Amino acid sequence: MDAAEFRKRGKEMVNYVADYLEKIEKRQVFPDVEPGYLRPLIADCAPQDPESFEDVFKDIEKIIMPGVTHWHSPYFFAYFPAASSFPALLADMLCGGIGCVGFSWAASPACTELETVMLDWLGKMVNLPEEFLAGKDGQGGGVIQGSASEATLIALLAARTKIIRQVQSEKPELTETEIMGRLVAYASDQAHSSVERAALIGAVKIKNVPSDDTFSVCGSALKKVLDEDKALVSCKIIGLFNQLFNLFPSIIFLGNKENIWMHIDAAYAGSAFICPEFRHLLNGVEFADSFNFNPHKWLLVNFDCSAMWVKKRSDLTGHWQIPLGRRFRSLKLWFVLRMYGVKGLQEHIRKVTGNFLVWYSLVGWQGKVSWLPGCSP
């Protein structure tokens, strides 16, 4: 395929995607297929001779679409909403076209620097404390991860490294292995399974802090667990928490007092903090060490784009992300933030929460849905 055909086929693909999204409500949300449906529909091995674009294109509807779960359908109610928008799709196209692998500043200066600035833009939109922003000479800063699960693991690895170095400076007689054996991560018993997985990957013991009948953890519950461990453990780290309504000042203050790394995961609800009426739910973040949320869940930026901030980016040196290379993902943020503006994105969030409240009142839900900002019964 040369540039001339690429122009032609690119227009065809854009039209196909636009038609797909405009008429997506006509498609069955969950595919009516059985496991293994696809293998009989395609050849056993790659073709020896090249095939035409037309042949590949027609197989999209014949082979791929029958097995697609349509996340953007208005009738999709599983998992979580997957954000998307035409500006983000166009930016992803440009990302693929540029094709840089941003493993360092020199590998693509624009890739590195635009991400730094966009995370500052986004941090200011959710009114993060100044310490979390890079600015011109700040110590903090943000980085785009693939998912909140990655952000949790990165925070744990950074905290582990920082505390090991701290303990070694205080007790040089202890080996790194001995210190590792004394590390403990704490999380709510309602935390996402990715928190436990991060601890397993990071080779750190993890303990669940019990929640109350509102699925929240208070400072007294954490203090009790900490007191039980003090005689056995000389240093601790924590992954805290996946549900935003668990974020109580007593927990934050206790974590700071005990010199615990505090990580706050607002994967889904975090996008709502761009609206002033929801921002109070993040009060206390000023005492945390790291924070993340996923614009790809609610902020019209398609997957993958998980924003993570730290107060001291030097703590993340060597742990900025799991892979060395990275895509030019900040282009999606740049396009969306500029083409919607803060006011446009705030309107989007308010529309979504308003629709949820209508649904909530119609179905007469009896449970507590405090996982969505502003939607308590």
Contacts in CASP RR format, 6 or more apart in sequence:
PFRMAT RR
TARGET T0000
AUTHOR 0000-0000-0000
METHOD contacts of the structure
MODEL  1
MDAAEFRKRGKEMVNYVADYLEKIEKRQVFPDVEPGYLRPLIADCAPQDP
ESFEDVFKDIEKIIMPGVTHWHSPYFFAYFPAASSFPALLADMLCGGIGC
VGFSWAASPACTELETVMLDWLGKMVNLPEEFLAGKDGQGGGVIQGSASE
ATLIALLAARTKIIRQVQSEKPELTETEIMGRLVAYASDQAHSSVERAAL
IGAVKIKNVPSDDTFSVCGSALKKVLDEDKALVSCKIIGLFNQLFNLFPS
IIFLGNKENIWMHIDAAYAGSAFICPEFRHLLNGVEFADSFNFNPHKWLL
VNFDCSAMWVKKRSDLTGHWQIPLGRRFRSLKLWFVLRMYGVKGLQEHIR
KVTGNFLVWYSLVGWQGKVSWLPGCSP
1 9 0 8 1.000
1 53 0 8 1.000
5 53 0 8 1.000
9 53 0 8 1.000
9 57 0 8 1.000
12 57 0 8 1.000
16 57 0 8 1.000
16 60 0 8 1.000
17 89 0 8 1.000
18 86 0 8 1.000
21 72 0 8 1.000
21 84 0 8 1.000
24 70 0 8 1.000
24 72 0 8 1.000
24 73 0 8 1.000
24 74 0 8 1.000
25 73 0 8 1.000
25 74 0 8 1.000
25 75 0 8 1.000
27 65 0 8 1.000
27 70 0 8 1.000
27 73 0 8 1.000
28 70 0 8 1.000
29 69 0 8 1.000
29 70 0 8 1.000
29 73 0 8 1.000
29 75 0 8 1.000
29 76 0 8 1.000
30 69 0 8 1.000
31 66 0 8 1.000
31 67 0 8 1.000
31 68 0 8 1.000
31 69 0 8 1.000
32 66 0 8 1.000
33 66 0 8 1.000
33 67 0 8 1.000
37 66 0 8 1.000
37 67 0 8 1.000
38 63 0 8 1.000
38 67 0 8 1.000
41 62 0 8 1.000
41 63 0 8 1.000
42 63 0 8 1.000
69 76 0 8 1.000
69 78 0 8 1.000
70 76 0 8 1.000
71 79 0 8 1.000
71 81 0 8 1.000
71 82 0 8 1.000
72 82 0 8 1.000
72 84 0 8 1.000
80 268 0 8 1.000
80 297 0 8 1.000
81 297 0 8 1.000
81 298 0 8 1.000
81 352 0 8 1.000
82 296 0 8 1.000
82 297 0 8 1.000
82 302 0 8 1.000
82 303 0 8 1.000
83 295 0 8 1.000
83 296 0 8 1.000
83 297 0 8 1.000
83 298 0 8 1.000
83 299 0 8 1.000
83 300 0 8 1.000
83 301 0 8 1.000
83 302 0 8 1.000
83 303 0 8 1.000
84 300 0 8 1.000
84 302 0 8 1.000
85 300 0 8 1.000
85 301 0 8 1.000
85 302 0 8 1.000
85 336 0 8 1.000
85 340 0 8 1.000
87 300 0 8 1.000
87 335 0 8 1.000
87 336 0 8 1.000
87 339 0 8 1.000
87 340 0 8 1.000
88 300 0 8 1.000
88 301 0 8 1.000
88 302 0 8 1.000
88 332 0 8 1.000
88 335 0 8 1.000
88 336 0 8 1.000
89 302 0 8 1.000
90 335 0 8 1.000
91 331 0 8 1.000
91 332 0 8 1.000
91 334 0 8 1.000
91 335 0 8 1.000
91 336 0 8 1.000
92 302 0 8 1.000
92 331 0 8 1.000
92 332 0 8 1.000
94 328 0 8 1.000
94 331 0 8 1.000
95 327 0 8 1.000
95 328 0 8 1.000
95 329 0 8 1.000
95 331 0 8 1.000
95 332 0 8 1.000
96 327 0 8 1.000
96 328 0 8 1.000
98 108 0 8 1.000
98 328 0 8 1.000
99 327 0 8 1.000
99 328 0 8 1.000
100 107 0 8 1.000
100 108 0 8 1.000
100 111 0 8 1.000
100 328 0 8 1.000
101 107 0 8 1.000
101 108 0 8 1.000
101 325 0 8 1.000
101 326 0 8 1.000
101 327 0 8 1.000
102 108 0 8 1.000
102 111 0 8 1.000
102 112 0 8 1.000
102 325 0 8 1.000
102 326 0 8 1.000
102 327 0 8 1.000
102 328 0 8 1.000
103 324 0 8 1.000
103 325 0 8 1.000
103 326 0 8 1.000
104 112 0 8 1.000
105 112 0 8 1.000
105 113 0 8 1.000
107 325 0 8 1.000
108 328 0 8 1.000
110 328 0 8 1.000
111 326 0 8 1.000
111 328 0 8 1.000
111 330 0 8 1.000
114 328 0 8 1.000
114 330 0 8 1.000
114 331 0 8 1.000
114 334 0 8 1.000
115 142 0 8 1.000
115 143 0 8 1.000
115 144 0 8 1.000
115 329 0 8 1.000
115 330 0 8 1.000
116 134 0 8 1.000
116 141 0 8 1.000
116 142 0 8 1.000
118 330 0 8 1.000
118 333 0 8 1.000
118 334 0 8 1.000
118 337 0 8 1.000
119 134 0 8 1.000
119 141 0 8 1.000
119 142 0 8 1.000
119 143 0 8 1.000
119 144 0 8 1.000
119 307 0 8 1.000
119 309 0 8 1.000
119 330 0 8 1.000
120 133 0 8 1.000
120 134 0 8 1.000
120 135 0 8 1.000
120 141 0 8 1.000
120 142 0 8 1.000
121 333 0 8 1.000
121 337 0 8 1.000
122 295 0 8 1.000
122 307 0 8 1.000
122 333 0 8 1.000
122 337 0 8 1.000
123 132 0 8 1.000
123 133 0 8 1.000
123 307 0 8 1.000
123 309 0 8 1.000
124 133 0 8 1.000
125 274 0 8 1.000
125 337 0 8 1.000
125 342 0 8 1.000
125 345 0 8 1.000
126 270 0 8 1.000
126 273 0 8 1.000
126 274 0 8 1.000
126 279 0 8 1.000
126 282 0 8 1.000
126 293 0 8 1.000
127 273 0 8 1.000
127 279 0 8 1.000
127 282 0 8 1.000
128 285 0 8 1.000
128 291 0 8 1.000
128 309 0 8 1.000
129 285 0 8 1.000
129 286 0 8 1.000
131 139 0 8 1.000
131 140 0 8 1.000
131 286 0 8 1.000
131 311 0 8 1.000
132 140 0 8 1.000
132 141 0 8 1.000
132 142 0 8 1.000
132 291 0 8 1.000
132 309 0 8 1.000
132 310 0 8 1.000
132 311 0 8 1.000
133 140 0 8 1.000
133 141 0 8 1.000
133 309 0 8 1.000
134 140 0 8 1.000
134 141 0 8 1.000
134 142 0 8 1.000
134 313 0 8 1.000
135 141 0 8 1.000
139 311 0 8 1.000
139 312 0 8 1.000
139 313 0 8 1.000
139 314 0 8 1.000
140 309 0 8 1.000
140 310 0 8 1.000
140 311 0 8 1.000
140 312 0 8 1.000
140 313 0 8 1.000
141 309 0 8 1.000
141 310 0 8 1.000
141 313 0 8 1.000
142 307 0 8 1.000
142 308 0 8 1.000
142 309 0 8 1.000
142 310 0 8 1.000
142 313 0 8 1.000
143 308 0 8 1.000
143 309 0 8 1.000
143 316 0 8 1.000
143 320 0 8 1.000
143 321 0 8 1.000
144 305 0 8 1.000
144 306 0 8 1.000
144 307 0 8 1.000
144 308 0 8 1.000
144 326 0 8 1.000
144 329 0 8 1.000
144 330 0 8 1.000
144 333 0 8 1.000
145 151 0 8 1.000
145 154 0 8 1.000
145 292 0 8 1.000
145 306 0 8 1.000
145 307 0 8 1.000
145 308 0 8 1.000
145 321 0 8 1.000
146 304 0 8 1.000
146 305 0 8 1.000
146 306 0 8 1.000
146 321 0 8 1.000
146 329 0 8 1.000
147 194 0 8 1.000
147 294 0 8 1.000
147 304 0 8 1.000
147 306 0 8 1.000
148 192 0 8 1.000
148 194 0 8 1.000
148 242 0 8 1.000
148 265 0 8 1.000
148 267 0 8 1.000
148 292 0 8 1.000
148 293 0 8 1.000
148 294 0 8 1.000
148 306 0 8 1.000
149 192 0 8 1.000
149 194 0 8 1.000
149 197 0 8 1.000
149 198 0 8 1.000
150 306 0 8 1.000
150 321 0 8 1.000
150 322 0 8 1.000
151 263 0 8 1.000
151 265 0 8 1.000
151 290 0 8 1.000
151 292 0 8 1.000
151 306 0 8 1.000
151 308 0 8 1.000
152 192 0 8 1.000
152 194 0 8 1.000
152 195 0 8 1.000
152 198 0 8 1.000
152 239 0 8 1.000
152 263 0 8 1.000
152 265 0 8 1.000
152 292 0 8 1.000
153 194 0 8 1.000
153 197 0 8 1.000
153 198 0 8 1.000
153 201 0 8 1.000
153 202 0 8 1.000
153 322 0 8 1.000
154 308 0 8 1.000
154 316 0 8 1.000
154 319 0 8 1.000
154 320 0 8 1.000
154 321 0 8 1.000
154 322 0 8 1.000
155 239 0 8 1.000
155 261 0 8 1.000
155 263 0 8 1.000
155 289 0 8 1.000
155 290 0 8 1.000
155 292 0 8 1.000
155 308 0 8 1.000
155 310 0 8 1.000
156 185 0 8 1.000
156 198 0 8 1.000
156 199 0 8 1.000
156 202 0 8 1.000
156 204 0 8 1.000
156 237 0 8 1.000
156 239 0 8 1.000
156 263 0 8 1.000
157 202 0 8 1.000
157 319 0 8 1.000
158 261 0 8 1.000
158 290 0 8 1.000
158 310 0 8 1.000
158 315 0 8 1.000
158 316 0 8 1.000
158 319 0 8 1.000
159 237 0 8 1.000
159 238 0 8 1.000
159 261 0 8 1.000
159 263 0 8 1.000
159 289 0 8 1.000
159 315 0 8 1.000
160 180 0 8 1.000
160 183 0 8 1.000
160 202 0 8 1.000
160 204 0 8 1.000
160 237 0 8 1.000
161 315 0 8 1.000
161 319 0 8 1.000
162 261 0 8 1.000
162 315 0 8 1.000
163 179 0 8 1.000
163 183 0 8 1.000
163 235 0 8 1.000
163 236 0 8 1.000
163 237 0 8 1.000
163 261 0 8 1.000
164 176 0 8 1.000
164 179 0 8 1.000
164 180 0 8 1.000
164 183 0 8 1.000
166 235 0 8 1.000
167 174 0 8 1.000
167 179 0 8 1.000
167 234 0 8 1.000
167 235 0 8 1.000
168 174 0 8 1.000
168 176 0 8 1.000
168 179 0 8 1.000
171 234 0 8 1.000
179 234 0 8 1.000
179 235 0 8 1.000
180 203 0 8 1.000
180 204 0 8 1.000
181 205 0 8 1.000
182 232 0 8 1.000
182 233 0 8 1.000
182 234 0 8 1.000
182 235 0 8 1.000
183 204 0 8 1.000
183 205 0 8 1.000
183 233 0 8 1.000
183 235 0 8 1.000
183 236 0 8 1.000
183 237 0 8 1.000
184 204 0 8 1.000
184 205 0 8 1.000
184 206 0 8 1.000
184 207 0 8 1.000
184 229 0 8 1.000
184 233 0 8 1.000
184 236 0 8 1.000
184 237 0 8 1.000
185 195 0 8 1.000
185 198 0 8 1.000
185 199 0 8 1.000
185 204 0 8 1.000
185 205 0 8 1.000
185 206 0 8 1.000
185 207 0 8 1.000
185 236 0 8 1.000
185 237 0 8 1.000
185 238 0 8 1.000
185 239 0 8 1.000
186 206 0 8 1.000
186 207 0 8 1.000
186 208 0 8 1.000
186 209 0 8 1.000
186 222 0 8 1.000
186 225 0 8 1.000
186 226 0 8 1.000
186 236 0 8 1.000
186 238 0 8 1.000
186 239 0 8 1.000
186 240 0 8 1.000
186 260 0 8 1.000
187 195 0 8 1.000
187 196 0 8 1.000
187 206 0 8 1.000
187 207 0 8 1.000
187 208 0 8 1.000
187 209 0 8 1.000
187 238 0 8 1.000
187 239 0 8 1.000
187 240 0 8 1.000
187 241 0 8 1.000
187 242 0 8 1.000
188 208 0 8 1.000
188 209 0 8 1.000
188 211 0 8 1.000
188 217 0 8 1.000
188 240 0 8 1.000
188 241 0 8 1.000
188 242 0 8 1.000
188 243 0 8 1.000
188 246 0 8 1.000
189 208 0 8 1.000
189 209 0 8 1.000
189 210 0 8 1.000
189 211 0 8 1.000
189 217 0 8 1.000
190 211 0 8 1.000
190 215 0 8 1.000
190 217 0 8 1.000
190 241 0 8 1.000
190 242 0 8 1.000
190 243 0 8 1.000
190 246 0 8 1.000
191 208 0 8 1.000
191 239 0 8 1.000
191 240 0 8 1.000
191 241 0 8 1.000
191 242 0 8 1.000
191 243 0 8 1.000
191 265 0 8 1.000
192 242 0 8 1.000
192 265 0 8 1.000
192 267 0 8 1.000
195 206 0 8 1.000
195 239 0 8 1.000
195 242 0 8 1.000
195 265 0 8 1.000
196 206 0 8 1.000
198 239 0 8 1.000
199 205 0 8 1.000
199 206 0 8 1.000
200 206 0 8 1.000
204 237 0 8 1.000
207 225 0 8 1.000
207 229 0 8 1.000
209 217 0 8 1.000
209 221 0 8 1.000
209 222 0 8 1.000
209 225 0 8 1.000
210 217 0 8 1.000
210 221 0 8 1.000
211 217 0 8 1.000
211 221 0 8 1.000
211 246 0 8 1.000
212 218 0 8 1.000
212 221 0 8 1.000
214 245 0 8 1.000
214 368 0 8 1.000
214 370 0 8 1.000
215 243 0 8 1.000
215 245 0 8 1.000
215 246 0 8 1.000
215 368 0 8 1.000
216 243 0 8 1.000
216 245 0 8 1.000
216 246 0 8 1.000
216 248 0 8 1.000
217 241 0 8 1.000
217 246 0 8 1.000
217 248 0 8 1.000
217 251 0 8 1.000
218 248 0 8 1.000
218 250 0 8 1.000
218 251 0 8 1.000
219 248 0 8 1.000
219 250 0 8 1.000
219 251 0 8 1.000
219 254 0 8 1.000
220 250 0 8 1.000
222 251 0 8 1.000
222 254 0 8 1.000
222 255 0 8 1.000
223 254 0 8 1.000
226 236 0 8 1.000
226 254 0 8 1.000
226 258 0 8 1.000
229 236 0 8 1.000
235 259 0 8 1.000
236 258 0 8 1.000
236 260 0 8 1.000
237 260 0 8 1.000
237 261 0 8 1.000
238 255 0 8 1.000
238 260 0 8 1.000
238 261 0 8 1.000
238 262 0 8 1.000
238 263 0 8 1.000
239 261 0 8 1.000
239 262 0 8 1.000
239 263 0 8 1.000
239 265 0 8 1.000
240 246 0 8 1.000
240 251 0 8 1.000
240 262 0 8 1.000
240 263 0 8 1.000
240 264 0 8 1.000
240 265 0 8 1.000
241 247 0 8 1.000
241 264 0 8 1.000
241 265 0 8 1.000
242 265 0 8 1.000
242 267 0 8 1.000
243 371 0 8 1.000
244 264 0 8 1.000
244 266 0 8 1.000
244 269 0 8 1.000
244 270 0 8 1.000
244 281 0 8 1.000
244 282 0 8 1.000
244 371 0 8 1.000
244 373 0 8 1.000
245 281 0 8 1.000
245 370 0 8 1.000
245 371 0 8 1.000
247 264 0 8 1.000
247 281 0 8 1.000
247 282 0 8 1.000
247 283 0 8 1.000
247 284 0 8 1.000
247 285 0 8 1.000
249 283 0 8 1.000
249 284 0 8 1.000
252 262 0 8 1.000
252 284 0 8 1.000
252 287 0 8 1.000
252 288 0 8 1.000
253 287 0 8 1.000
254 260 0 8 1.000
255 262 0 8 1.000
255 287 0 8 1.000
256 262 0 8 1.000
256 287 0 8 1.000
261 289 0 8 1.000
261 290 0 8 1.000
262 287 0 8 1.000
262 288 0 8 1.000
262 289 0 8 1.000
262 290 0 8 1.000
263 288 0 8 1.000
263 289 0 8 1.000
263 290 0 8 1.000
263 291 0 8 1.000
263 292 0 8 1.000
264 282 0 8 1.000
264 285 0 8 1.000
264 288 0 8 1.000
264 290 0 8 1.000
264 291 0 8 1.000
264 292 0 8 1.000
265 292 0 8 1.000
265 293 0 8 1.000
266 273 0 8 1.000
266 282 0 8 1.000
266 291 0 8 1.000
266 292 0 8 1.000
266 293 0 8 1.000
267 292 0 8 1.000
267 293 0 8 1.000
267 294 0 8 1.000
267 297 0 8 1.000
267 306 0 8 1.000
268 293 0 8 1.000
268 294 0 8 1.000
268 297 0 8 1.000
268 298 0 8 1.000
268 371 0 8 1.000
269 281 0 8 1.000
269 293 0 8 1.000
269 371 0 8 1.000
269 372 0 8 1.000
269 373 0 8 1.000
270 282 0 8 1.000
270 293 0 8 1.000
270 294 0 8 1.000
270 298 0 8 1.000
271 293 0 8 1.000
271 294 0 8 1.000
271 295 0 8 1.000
271 297 0 8 1.000
271 298 0 8 1.000
271 299 0 8 1.000
271 349 0 8 1.000
272 278 0 8 1.000
272 281 0 8 1.000
272 298 0 8 1.000
272 349 0 8 1.000
272 353 0 8 1.000
272 373 0 8 1.000
273 279 0 8 1.000
273 281 0 8 1.000
273 282 0 8 1.000
273 293 0 8 1.000
273 373 0 8 1.000
274 299 0 8 1.000
274 342 0 8 1.000
274 345 0 8 1.000
274 346 0 8 1.000
274 349 0 8 1.000
275 346 0 8 1.000
275 349 0 8 1.000
275 350 0 8 1.000
277 374 0 8 1.000
278 349 0 8 1.000
278 373 0 8 1.000
278 374 0 8 1.000
281 373 0 8 1.000
285 291 0 8 1.000
288 311 0 8 1.000
289 310 0 8 1.000
289 311 0 8 1.000
289 312 0 8 1.000
289 315 0 8 1.000
290 308 0 8 1.000
290 309 0 8 1.000
290 310 0 8 1.000
290 311 0 8 1.000
291 308 0 8 1.000
291 309 0 8 1.000
292 306 0 8 1.000
292 307 0 8 1.000
292 308 0 8 1.000
292 309 0 8 1.000
293 306 0 8 1.000
293 307 0 8 1.000
294 305 0 8 1.000
294 306 0 8 1.000
294 307 0 8 1.000
295 301 0 8 1.000
295 305 0 8 1.000
295 306 0 8 1.000
295 307 0 8 1.000
295 333 0 8 1.000
295 336 0 8 1.000
296 302 0 8 1.000
296 303 0 8 1.000
296 304 0 8 1.000
296 305 0 8 1.000
296 306 0 8 1.000
298 349 0 8 1.000
298 352 0 8 1.000
299 336 0 8 1.000
299 345 0 8 1.000
299 348 0 8 1.000
299 349 0 8 1.000
300 336 0 8 1.000
300 340 0 8 1.000
300 345 0 8 1.000
300 348 0 8 1.000
301 332 0 8 1.000
301 333 0 8 1.000
301 336 0 8 1.000
302 332 0 8 1.000
304 329 0 8 1.000
305 329 0 8 1.000
305 332 0 8 1.000
305 333 0 8 1.000
310 316 0 8 1.000
336 345 0 8 1.000
337 345 0 8 1.000
340 348 0 8 1.000
353 372 0 8 1.000
353 373 0 8 1.000
353 374 0 8 1.000
353 375 0 8 1.000
356 372 0 8 1.000
356 375 0 8 1.000
357 375 0 8 1.000
360 369 0 8 1.000
360 375 0 8 1.000
365 377 0 8 1.000
366 377 0 8 1.000
367 377 0 8 1.000
368 376 0 8 1.000
368 377 0 8 1.000
369 375 0 8 1.000
369 376 0 8 1.000
369 377 0 8 1.000
370 376 0 8 1.000
END
